[in-house]
Amino acid sequence: MSNVVVHEEVMLGKEDDWRLCFQWCTYQYDDGRPEEQGYRFIWRRPDGSLQPARGQARIPSAADIFDLLRLAARDGWLTTHEKPSAREELDDASD
């Protein structure tokens, strides 16, 4: 199991309805594994609580994905928290 700490979030949808969220999170594992950071899509119920779905969130359209990414970029947090990817680290080492 893991505990998820949400650092950033953007949403699509009306306030009193189901809302699709895009989040930047830290996953804290209770089995001794080191914590990890990453993005996730998740639904919020009309009451504001999260609808966990065993790692899956149905995304109605590609347009919704792009809209959420655009909102995160507008808010200034898309990619700003990321560590360099393994590919970027390899590219830097070969220079």
MOVEN-V177492 format. One record per pair of residues at least 24 apart in sequence whose C-alpha atoms are under 10 Angstrom apart, sorted by the first residue. I is the first residue (numbers start at 1). J is the second residue. Records with the same first field share a line. If there is no record, write none. Layout:
BEGIN
I=J + J
END
This chain:
BEGIN
1=27 + 28 + 29 + 30 + 31
2=26 + 27 + 28 + 29 + 30 + 31 + 33 + 35
3=27 + 28 + 29 + 30 + 35
4=28 + 29 + 35 + 36 + 37
5=37
6=37 + 38 + 39 + 40
7=37 + 77 + 81
8=39 + 72 + 75 + 77 + 78
9=39 + 40 + 41 + 68 + 71 + 72 + 75 + 77
10=41 + 67 + 68 + 69 + 70 + 71 + 72 + 73 + 75
11=41 + 42 + 43 + 44 + 64 + 67 + 68 + 71 + 72
12=43 + 44 + 64 + 65 + 67 + 68 + 71
13=44
14=46
15=44 + 45 + 46 + 47 + 48
16=45 + 46 + 47 + 48
17=44 + 45 + 46 + 47 + 48
18=43 + 44 + 45 + 46 + 47 + 48 + 49 + 50 + 51
19=43 + 44 + 45 + 46 + 48 + 50
20=44 + 45 + 50 + 51 + 57 + 58 + 59 + 60 + 64 + 65 + 68
21=50 + 57 + 59 + 64 + 65 + 68
22=65 + 67 + 68 + 69 + 71 + 72
23=68 + 69 + 72 + 77 + 78
24=72 + 77 + 78 + 79 + 81 + 82
37=81 + 82 + 83
38=79 + 81 + 82 + 83
39=78 + 79 + 82
41=65 + 68
END
